[in-house]
Amino acid sequence: MRGFIAALILIAIGIAIAAVAGGSVALTAIGVAVAGIGTVVGVSAAFWIIGRSEDRERERERRG
């Protein structure tokens, strides 16, 4: 859950930076980069959660 919260915060910060860039190419690029990093964090968190649940399921089957 923390991964998703961190992702949402990074995406929001990136959008805010890009929104206040006011024509500055550098600030717009930084905003897009931060939002992109937030997106990667969110996708990574989703895959981590899925992998953890699969590991637990395999462990239960092995004990079973």
Buried (B, 14 or more C-beta within 10 A) or exposed (E): EEBEEBBEEBBEBBBEBBEEBEEEEEBBEBBBEBBEBBBEBBEEBEEEEEEEEEEEEEEEEEEE
